[in-house]
Each structure stands twice: as C-alpha cells, then as structure tokens.
Amino acid sequence: MTDHTDAKLRAILAEVLGLDADRVAGFDADTGLFGDLPELDSMAVAGLLTEMEDRLGIVIDDDEVDGEMLETYGALLAFAEAKVAAGAES
C-alpha cells in the first residue's frame, strides 16, 4: 500500500501544484513543502487536501491540518498512509 499511496500523492502534488512530474519524483522524505515550494501557498493547500480526500478515499478533518503535516514530503506521506490504513481498518 505504501508505494501505491506514494505514487498517488506524487501525482496529486504534480497536478494540483502544476509541478513537473520529474521534479516531484525526486522528492524524498526531507523535501520541504509548505514554505519551501512557492506553488504550495495557503490557497493551494485546500485544493491539495481535497484531491487527497478524493483520490485516496480518506477524510481529512480541519483539526488534523497543521504546519507539521505539510512541512516535508515525508510528513505528508506518513499522514496520508496513516489515513489510508485507518480507512482500510474501518
């Protein structure tokens, strides 16, 4: 499931933020997102989260969204994987 979620999340980032797929493919766990990617501003966050919900089949509550979750690609992927896993359990 991890590789599947990783691939989907990379596709979402590329499409929502208009980033080159090769650039997104190079993201590692420590790649900075919010504050480091000019494309990921506060307006883009809403679109990103909506696409994550739609494509990953998860629900993201407002109180789950914080700067730490969006700080790095690794943090965002860990969050997405936890939500997907929790959804699969219910």
C-alpha positions in Angstrom: 0.0 0.0 0.0 2.9 2.4 0.7 4.1 2.5 -2.9 0.6 2.9 -4.1 -0.1 5.8 -1.7 3.3 7.4 -2.5 2.6 7.3 -6.3 -0.8 8.8 -5.9 0.4 11.5 -3.6 3.2 12.4 -6.0 0.6 12.6 -8.9 -1.7 14.8 -6.8 1.2 17.2 -5.9 2.3 17.4 -9.6 -1.2 18.1 -10.8 -2.6 20.4 -8.1 0.6 22.5 -7.9 1.4 22.4 -11.6 4.8 20.9 -10.9 6.9 18.9 -13.3 6.4 15.1 -12.7 10.2 14.6 -12.8 10.7 17.2 -10.1 8.1 15.6 -7.9 9.6 12.1 -8.5 12.8 13.5 -6.9 11.1 14.4 -3.7 12.4 12.5 -0.7 11.2 12.4 2.9 13.1 15.6 3.8 11.9 17.6 0.8 10.4 20.8 2.2 6.8 21.6 1.1 4.9 24.4 2.7 7.2 27.3 3.0 9.7 25.8 0.6 7.6 25.3 -2.5 6.2 28.7 -3.7 3.5 26.8 -5.5 2.2 25.4 -2.2 0.6 28.5 -0.7 -2.4 28.7 1.6 -4.8 28.7 -1.3 -3.2 25.6 -2.9 -3.4 23.7 0.4 -7.2 23.5 0.2 -7.0 22.0 -3.3 -4.3 19.6 -2.3 -6.3 18.3 0.7 -9.5 18.0 -1.4 -7.7 16.0 -4.1 -6.1 13.8 -1.4 -9.5 13.0 0.0 -11.0 12.2 -3.4 -8.1 10.1 -4.8 -7.0 8.4 -1.6 -10.6 7.8 -0.3 -9.9 9.5 3.0 -11.5 12.2 5.1 -9.2 14.9 6.5 -10.7 16.8 9.4 -9.8 20.5 9.8 -8.1 19.9 13.2 -5.7 17.4 11.5 -4.2 20.0 9.2 -1.2 21.7 10.6 2.2 23.1 9.5 4.0 20.0 10.7 1.9 17.7 8.4 2.7 20.0 5.4 6.4 20.7 6.4 8.0 17.9 4.4 7.1 15.3 1.8 7.8 12.6 4.3 5.4 14.1 6.8 2.6 14.4 4.3 3.2 10.9 3.0 3.1 9.5 6.6 -0.1 11.4 7.3 -1.7 10.1 4.0 -0.6 6.5 4.7 -2.0 6.6 8.2 -5.3 7.9 7.0 -5.5 5.2 4.2 -4.6 2.5 6.7 -7.2 3.7 9.2 -9.8 3.8 6.4 -9.0 0.3 5.4 -9.5 -0.9 9.0 -12.9 0.6 9.4 
